[in-house]
Amino acid sequence: MGKTHSRKGAYSADEAKPYHDKLRLLRARLLGDTTHLADSALNRTRSEASGDLSKMPIHMADIGSDNYEQEFSLNLLAAEQGTLAEIDSALARIELGEYGACVECGQRIKKSRLNAIPFTHYCIDCASERDKESRA
């Protein structure tokens, strides 16, 4: 965890270490999940998934269910890939000595928030404000 520069509200390398470890574990778990989702959504046909290797015609409702399950899995995959990008960004901020500082206002993000969402970019006040603006 080399520190090149620091932001006003950033955590020190020692303070950020538990979050670094937590982020690495979360990243590893999500990588496993995304691999599984991608395999199940893209590589398996209905007959492979069910173990039925016969060439009997498939009912239209089964095809609809398969399409729904595939779309659902792909949406989950996209969400998890977004989370992976956020985790990678948080790990980069740790390396730069900027972790824990809100990217909006520069204030220190509370540990309780980082414990809940260790990859967050924003303090609770700025996150709430961004949420209000996005709903308007």
C-alpha positions in Angstrom: 0.0 0.0 0.0 2.3 2.7 -1.2 1.2 6.2 -0.4 1.9 8.9 -3.0 -0.3 11.7 -1.7 -3.1 12.2 0.8 -6.4 14.0 0.8 -7.7 16.0 3.8 -10.1 13.4 5.1 -8.3 10.3 4.0 -7.4 7.5 6.3 -3.8 6.6 7.0 -2.4 3.4 5.6 -2.8 1.7 9.0 -6.4 2.9 9.3 -7.2 1.7 5.8 -5.6 -1.7 6.2 -8.7 -3.5 7.6 -10.7 -2.0 4.7 -8.1 -3.1 2.2 -8.4 -6.7 3.5 -12.2 -6.5 3.5 -12.2 -5.2 -0.1 -9.8 -7.9 -1.3 -12.0 -10.7 0.3 -15.2 -9.1 -1.2 -13.6 -8.8 -4.6 -12.5 -12.5 -4.5 -16.0 -13.6 -3.5 -17.7 -11.5 -6.3 -15.2 -12.8 -8.9 -16.3 -16.3 -8.0 -20.0 -15.3 -8.2 -19.6 -13.6 -11.5 -17.8 -16.5 -13.0 -20.7 -18.8 -11.9 -23.4 -16.4 -13.1 -21.7 -16.1 -16.5 -21.3 -19.8 -16.9 -24.9 -20.5 -16.0 -26.3 -17.7 -18.1 -24.3 -18.1 -21.2 -22.9 -21.6 -21.5 -25.7 -24.0 -20.6 -28.7 -25.0 -22.5 -31.9 -26.2 -20.9 -31.0 -29.8 -21.6 -27.6 -29.4 -20.1 -29.0 -27.7 -17.0 -31.6 -30.3 -16.3 -29.5 -33.3 -17.3 -32.0 -34.2 -20.1 -30.0 -35.0 -23.2 -32.9 -36.3 -25.2 -34.0 -34.5 -28.4 -37.7 -34.2 -27.3 -39.3 -30.9 -28.2 -39.3 -28.2 -25.5 -42.5 -26.5 -24.5 -42.8 -22.8 -25.3 -43.3 -22.0 -21.6 -40.0 -23.6 -20.8 -38.3 -21.5 -23.4 -39.8 -18.4 -21.8 -38.7 -19.5 -18.4 -35.2 -20.1 -19.7 -35.1 -16.7 -21.3 -36.3 -15.0 -18.1 -33.7 -16.9 -16.0 -30.9 -16.0 -18.5 -31.9 -12.3 -18.5 -32.1 -12.3 -14.7 -28.7 -13.8 -14.4 -27.2 -11.4 -16.9 -28.7 -8.4 -14.9 -27.2 -9.8 -11.7 -23.9 -10.2 -13.5 -23.9 -6.6 -14.7 -24.7 -5.4 -11.2 -21.9 -7.5 -9.7 -19.4 -6.3 -12.4 -20.3 -2.7 -11.4 -19.6 -3.5 -7.8 -16.3 -5.0 -8.8 -15.4 -1.8 -10.5 -16.3 0.2 -7.4 -14.1 -2.2 -5.3 -11.2 -1.8 -7.7 -11.6 2.0 -7.4 -11.6 1.8 -3.6 -8.4 -0.3 -3.7 -6.8 2.3 -6.0 -7.8 5.1 -3.6 -6.1 3.1 -0.7 -2.9 2.9 -2.8 -3.0 6.6 -3.5 -3.6 7.5 0.1 -7.1 8.9 -0.7 -9.3 6.2 0.8 -11.9 7.4 3.3 -12.2 10.9 2.0 -15.4 11.8 0.3 -14.8 12.5 -3.4 -17.4 15.2 -3.3 -16.6 17.3 -0.2 -13.3 15.8 0.9 -14.5 15.1 4.5 -13.7 11.9 6.2 -16.3 9.1 5.6 -17.4 7.6 8.9 -16.1 4.2 9.7 -19.6 2.9 10.3 -20.4 3.8 6.7 -17.2 2.2 5.4 -18.0 -0.9 7.4 -21.3 -1.2 5.7 -20.1 -0.1 2.2 -16.3 -0.3 2.1 -16.2 0.8 -1.6 -18.3 3.9 -1.2 -17.0 7.2 -2.7 -19.2 9.5 -0.7 -19.9 10.5 2.9 -23.5 10.0 4.0 -24.4 13.7 3.5 -23.1 13.8 -0.1 -24.6 10.4 -0.9 -28.0 11.6 0.4 -27.8 14.8 -1.7 -26.8 12.8 -4.8 -29.8 10.4 -4.2 -32.2 13.4 -3.9 -30.9 14.9 -7.1 -31.2 11.6 -9.0 -34.8 11.3 -7.9 -35.7 14.9 -8.9 
